[in-house]
Amino acid sequence: MTEPTFEDIVAAREFIAPYLPKTPLVRVKALSELLDCDYYVKLENLQPTGAFKVRGGVNLVGTLSDEERKQGLVSTSTGNHGQSIAYGGRLFSSHVIIYAPSENVNEAKMQAMRDLGAEVRLYGADFDEARAECERVAKAEGLRYVHSANEPALIAGVGTIGLEIFEDLAEVDVIIAPAGGGSCASGSCIVVNELNPNATVIAVQSEAAPAMWHAWRNHNLEPHPLMTTEHEGLATRVPFELTNKILWELLDDFVLVSDDDINQAIKLLARHAKQVTEGAGAASLAAAIKLRNDLRGKKVVGIVSGGNLPLERFATLLSSEPVAAMV
């Protein structure tokens, strides 16, 4: 696999521009005051699929050969990646099959994939069991397998987030990105390394699913046994090669936060930014709160990677104990 370059990200920006909007970058006054920094949110939850991954899906599917698209595409996802490939498949007339775990799924995300025209197949207890079956079927049926992270065109598409951040806030000091498979953080690293190496990129993952964090710290790709997070966008047990190679070289820091911290951040974003965010989307704010002493006085962007949170779960969170004591 060839690592995507900054030039690949620039080309992806040009390619996806007719299909996807530029998302807002908004300074949130109340959060800035609470954290004693200039805190901005990059609202990828406002994408057509409700998540950042659609950038990569459109770029990848749209730049495949006609033969690959005619073969049909198959991938594994807990929701947002699958929606991105389904969205690309609908745009460029390719049949898409998505494998998802049969347990603890976000049913709203499953239905969203079906609504976009994808065939959803539920298999296994978790993402990695579904992925193994997906890879087997891809070989058996002659389908174009789309890995959820080890795809240069996916990372290049997602990296366009960083280009937009610098267009709106050239003086950004810190970008905080959630890490499940690592495409968001690795794409941001490539852009920052080119446009302002003095800026910092920080990845964040749930401590209840720390495979990527362990991979970054130890520079290996060993699976991690712990994956109990309730936030499916961060739930991976096996770290991925391509994104980790980029992070090993370019990422400045990687932090873990608890699921409870993430839930509190969901409520803070609802209260102060008026945004519905899923767990992965709120993880960047949870990390900012944890690192608040180091971020004081800086211009900080938290990438709100997605907003596909089931409404009943959102209502339960909002009705739970208040967040005032958190910060």
N, C-alpha and C positions, 0 to 999 in steps of 0.2 A: 504494500500500500504506500502510495506517495502522499506525504503530508501536504495539505492545501497551503497555498501561499497567500500573501496579502493581495497579489494580483488576481488570484482566483476569487477572492472575496469581492474585490471591485467588479470583476466580471459578473459575479452572481448578483450583485446589486443592480446592475444594468438589466440582467435577464429577468429578475423577479419583479421589477418595478411596475410593469403593466398589469400584474396580477395581484399584488399585495400593497396595502397602504403603508406609508411611514407611520410608526406609532409615536404617540406623544411622550415627551420627557417632561415631567412636571415636578417642580420643587414643592414639597409638602411642608407648609409653614409649621404646623403643630409638631410634626416629627422632627423637623430641623431644630426646633426649640427644645424638645425633649432630649435630643441626642447631642445638642451643642455643636452641630455642624450644619452645612447646607446639604440636606438630604433630598435627593431626587428619586423618583420612581420612573423606570422605563416600562411603559404599560403594554407589554406583549399579550396581556389578557384581552386586549381589544382587537387582536387578529381575528380573521373570519372563523377560524377553528377554536378561538379562545386560548391559543398558546403559541409560543415562539417557534415551535418545530416546523410549522407550515412553511417557513422560509426555506428550510432545508429540503422539505418534501417537494416543493415546487421546483427548486433548482435541480434536484436530482432527477425527478421523473421527466422534467422538461428537456433535459440535456442527454437523456438516454438515446440510444439508437432506435430507429423504428423497429428493428428486429427484437430488441429487448422489450420494448413496450408491447409488441404483439404477443410475446411469450406469456405475458402476465407477470405480475409482481407478487411476492409473498414476503411478509415480514412479521416480526413479533413486537407487541406493544401492550402496555397497560392502558393506553388511551391516546395520549397526545401525539406521539410519533405515528401511530396508526392513522389518526385523523389526517396528519400531514401527508402521508403517502396516498391515502384515499382521496384527499383533495387534489393532489397532483394527478392521480389516476383519472379523476373525473375531468380535469382540465385537458389532459392530453390523451384521452381515450384508451386507457389501459385497465384491464381487469386487475383488481387488487384483492388479495387474501391476507387477512391479519390473524395471527395466532395470539391469543391472550390467555392468561391463567384462568382456571375455572373457579378459583377460590378468591375471596376478598377483592372482587373487581368493582370498579366504579361503573355501575350499569349505565349511567348517563353517557359516559365516554364510549361504552360499547355501542349504544344506540346511535350516537353521533357518527361513529364509523359506518354503521349500516346505512344511515341516512345519506351519507356521501357516496354510497354505492359499493362499499367494500363487503366482502364475504367474511364474517367473523367466525372463527373456530376457537372454541374454548378447550384448553388442554392443560393438564398438570396443576400442581399446587402453587406454583409461583412463576415469575417471569422466566427464570432460567430453564425450568422444565418445558415451558411453552416454546422457548427459543430452540431447544434441542430438537423437538418434534418438527418445528418449522424448517430447520436446516435439513432434516431428513426428507421431508416432503418436497422441498425445493429441488433436491437432487433427483428424487424419484419421479417427479412430474415435469422436470425440465423448465422450472419457473426461474425468473430472475430474482434471486434472494437479495433483499435489501436489509443489511445490518443496521441496527438502530444507532450505531456510533461509528463503526469502522468503514465509513464512506466519505471520501474527501469532498464530494459535492454537497453532502449534508452539512458538514462542518463549514464549508465555504458559504452556504446559504445562511446558516445561523450566524456566521460572523458578521453579516451585514448589520446586525444590531449594534455592534461596536462602531461601525462607520456612522450610523445615525446619531449615536451618543456624541461623537466628536463634532459632528456638524452642528449640534445644538449647544454643546458645552465643551468647547475646545480645551478649557482649563481644568477638566475633571482630574481629580487626584486619585480616586479609588473607585473601582467597579467591583461590585459583589455579585457573583453569579451562582445559582444553584447547580449542583452536580448530581445527576443520576447516572447518565452515561458519559457526561463530560463535554458534550458538543458546545453547550453555551459558554462554559468557562474557557475551553480551548480556542473557540473562535474569537472570544474577547481578547485572549492573550496575544493572538497573532496580530490583531489590529493595534493593540496598545504597544506592542513591541515595535511596530512600524511608525506609528504616529506620535507617540510620546513614551519612550522607555522609562521615564521617571515616574509615570503613573503606575498604580498598583492594581493588580487583579487578585481578588480573593475568592476562592471557591468555598461552598458550604454544603454540607450533607447532614442528614439525620444521624445521630449517634446510634439509632436503632437499626441502621443499615449502612455501616461505615466502610464498605468494600473499596470505594474509590479513594477515600481518605487513607486507608492502609496502603493501597497501591502507590499513592503519591509519596507517602512517608518512607516506604521501604523499597521503592523502585522495583516492584515485581508485580506480576499479574495473578497472584494466587487468589482463588476464591476465598470469601470470608463467610464463616458459618452463620453470623448473625444477620438476620433480615426480618425484623419484626415491626418496622415502621408502619404506621397507618397511612402515610402519605405516599401513594403509589408512584408518584412522579420521581421519587428519590429511591425507590426500592429495587436495587440491584445487588446481587450476591457475587457476580463475576465481573471484575473490572475489564475494560476494553482496551485493546492495544493502541489503536491510532490516537485516540484522545489522550491517553496517558502519556504517550511519547511527547506530545505537545506540552502537556502540563508539567512533566518532569523537567523540560527545558525552560519553560517560560512562566509558569505560575509562581506568584510571590508568596502566597499563604493559603492554607486550607484549614477550615475550622469545622467542628462538629457542634450541633445544637440539639437539644432534646425535642421530641415530638410536642411536648407541652409548650416549649418556647415557640415552636412554629405555630401552634394553635393560638397562642397569645398574639403573635404577629398578624395572623389572619384578622383577629378582632381589631387590632390597632389600625390596620389598613382600611378596614371597613369604617371605623370611626373617623379617622383623620384624613384619609385619601378618598373615601367614598367609593372604594373598589371591592368587588368580590374576587378573592384570590384563593386558589387551591394551596395545598401545603408547600409544594415546590415553589410556587410563586411568592409565598411569604417568607421562605427560608432566608432570603437575602436580608430582610429586615431583622429577623431573629439574630443573624450573625452581626449586624450593625449594632444591635443592642449589647451583645456580648463583648464587642470590641470598642464600645463607645469611648473609652478613655484614649484609645489610639487614634480615633477618627476625629477628635475634637478640633474644630476650626477648619476642617477640610471640606472639599466639594466631593460628595459621595453619591454614586448612582447604585441603587439596588434594582436589579433586573427582576421585574414581576413577570415570571416566565409563563404563567398561565392562570386562568380563572375558572377552570372546569371543576368546580366544587358542587356536589349535589346540594340542592337547596335545603333539603331536610337536615343535612349535616351542618350547613351554614347556620340555620335557625337554631340548632342545638348549641352550637358554639356561642352564638350571640346571647343566648339566654343563660349561659353559665356565669360563673363568678366574674366580676369586673376586672379590667386590666390596669386600673390606676396605679396599683402597687408595683407594677412591673418595671417602670422606668422613673 
